C-alpha cells in the first residue's frame, strides 16, 4: 500500500522537475485589525485581514455599535474605509460620535436594493485600497439572507485573500457560511430602565414611560472554533 506524500517529498519531486520555482510556500501568518475594545480583542485578537468576518444578531443586540467601533478603529489608523448600507440606516452623527473619521469613510447608500449592495461590495473589494469594507445587511430578513447565492461569499473571500483588507458583514444571522473566518454572535441580555421623574413625583403622578439607562450585551465567538466557543459581556451606558 502506498503511503501518503509528505510535504518534503512533494517539494523534492516538484523541484526535480521544475527547479526552485516550484518550492511550496507556507501562507504567511494572518494579520488582524484590533477593535480597541479590550474585552472583544481578548476573544478575537482583532478582525482578520484578507478575510471575511460576520457580526450577527437581532436588532438592538449591539451589532451596529460593534461595526461602528471597527470603523472608528480603522480610520484612527489612517485607513480608508467603505460602508455599503443596504437600508440607508447609517447615521453620520452617531458614527462621528463613535469616533469615525468621516473624511476617511466612503458611504454607499443602496435604498434597500440588496443586489446593488452586493455588486457595490464586489467592486470595492476587487478595486482594493480599503482597510475595511463593511456590508450592512442588518435590516434584511433572514428569509432574504438565505436567498443570497453562496457564490457571492466565495467571490468576496477570493477577492481579498491576498490583501490587507478586512471585510465585515453585519446581519441578523450568519450567511457567509464557510467563507467566513470569524463569526461573532451578539445578544442583549439585560436592560436598565429608570423613570424620568424623581421618586417623590412617581408616588403622586402615574408614569407610563421609562428611560433606558444602559444595557448588557453578550458577544460569543462562534468561529473559528479550534479552541471552542468564547464569549464576553459588555455593559453599555446610554448617555
N, C-alpha and C positions, 0 to 999 in steps of 0.2 A: 504494500500500500504506500502511495506517495505521501510524503509529509508536506504540510503547507509551506509556501515560501515565507521566509523571514525577510524583513526589510533589507538587511545587509545582503542577502542572497539576490534579491531583486535589483538592488543598486549595482551589484557586481555584474549581473547579467546584462543590464542595460548599458553600463559603462563599457563593457567589452564590445558592444555593437555600435554604440553611438558616441562614446567618449565621455568626457566630463560634463558635457552639456546635458546629459541625461540624469545627472545626480538628483535624487529626490530631495526636496527641501521641506523642512518642517515649517508648518504655519506659525508665524510669529505670535507671541502672546497677545491676546486681545486687550486693547486699551479700553479704558472706561472714562465716563464723564460723571463726576460726582454731583450730587444734588446740593450739597451744602447743608443738608439736614442730617445730623449725626445719627438719629435713630434709623432713618431709611438707608443711609450709606452703610450702616453696620450689617444689614441683611442682604444688600445687593452689591456692595463695592462699586456702586455707580451704574450708569447706563452703558452697556457695551457698545463701543464704536464699531462701525461696519456691520451692524446687526439691527434687527427689528425687535422692539420691546413693546409690551402692552400694559396699559393701566385699565383694569376692568372693574365694574361695579355699578350698582344702581345710582339713580340721581341722589345728590346730597351725600355721597359716600366719600368725598374728598378727592376724587379722581381728577377733576379740573384744577383744584388747588395744587395738586402734585405736578400736573403738567405745567402750570404757571411757574412753579418753583424750578422745574427743569429748564424752562426757557430763560428764567432770570439768571440762573447759574451760568448758562451758556453765553448769554450776552455780556455777563460780567467778565467772561474770559475773552471778550472782544470777538466772539464768533457771530457770524451772520446766521440767523435762523429763519425758518418759514413755518407758518401755521396755515394749514388747509382747513378752513372752517366750513363744514358741510351745512350747518344750520344758521350761520351768521350769529353765533351765540357769544363770541368773544367780546368782552367789554374792555376797551382800551384803558379806561380809568383804573379799573381793578387790576389790569395787567401791569400798569406802571406802578401802582401801589405795591404790587407783589415784588417789584424790583426789576421788571423787564425794561431794557433799554429799547424803546420803540423805534429808535433810529436804526437799530440792527435787526428789526423784525419785518419780514415780508408777510403781510396778512392777505390771504386769498379767500374771499367770500364766495360760496357756491350756491347760495339761495335754495338750499335743500336738495340740490341735484347731486346724488351720490356718484353717478357715473362721471360727472365733471370733476368731482373731488378726486376720484381715483386717477383720472388722466392727469390732473394737475400735479398730484403727488409723484406720479411716474416721471413727468417732465423735470421736476425739481431734482429728483434723485439721479436721473440719467445725466442731467447737466452738471451736477456736482457743485462744490464750492460752499455748501452749507454745513455748519457744525451740527445743527439739529433740524430735522423736518418732522413736524407734528401733524398728524391727521386726526382731527377731532370728529369721531362718529358717535359721540355721546348721546345724541338725540335720535339716532337711527334705531328702530325697533329690532329686537333680537331676530324676528322673522326675516326682516330685510337683510340683516347682517349675514344670515346663513345663506342668502341667495348670492352673495358675492363669490365670484368664481375663484377657486384656490389658486389659479394661475396668476392672479394679481399679486398674491403674497409671495409666491416664488419669484416673480419678476422683481418685486421690490427688494427681496433679500439678495438676489443676484446683482442688482444694480449698485449695492453699497458694500458688498462683502470685502472689497479691497480698498475701501475708502475710510476716512476718519469720521464719516457722517453717522449720526445717531438717527434712527427712525423711530418715532414714537406714535403708537396708535392708542387712542382713547375710545372706549366703547363700553356698552353695558355688559357684554360677555366676550370671552376670548374668541377671536375669529380667524387669526393668522395660523392657528394650529402649529404644525411642526416647523413653520417658517419663523416662529418667534423664539428668540434666545432667552428673553426674560419676560415673565408674566407676573404682575403684581395685582392681587385682588383686594379690593377695598370694601369695607363695610362700616356703617355708622352704628356704634354700639350704644352710646349714651348721649343725652342732650340735657343741658342745664337751662332751666327756664326761670324767670323771675317776673314778678308783677311790676308794671311801670309805676305803680303807686307805692307809697310807704305803708308800713304795717298798720298805722293808725287809720289811714284812709281806707285800707282794704276792709277793715272791720265795719265801716259805716257805708261804703259805696260798693255796689256789686261790680265785680271786674270780670269782663268777658274775654280778655286777651292777656297774653303774657309776652315777655320779651325773651328772645334767645340770647343767652349769655355765653354759651360755648357748647362744644360737643367733643366726644372722643371717637376717633376712628381707628379701626384695626386694619393694618396692612399686612397681607400674607404673601410671601413669595412662593408661587406655585411652580415656577420654572426659573432656572434649572433646578432639578430635584436630586442631584447626585448626593447631596448631604441631607436630604429630607426637607420638608417644608419648614420655613422660618417665618415668624410674624413679629410685629411690633405694634404698640399702641401709642397714639399721639393725641394730645389734647390741643384743641384749637379754641382760642378765645375770640369771640365776636366783639369788635370794637364799637 
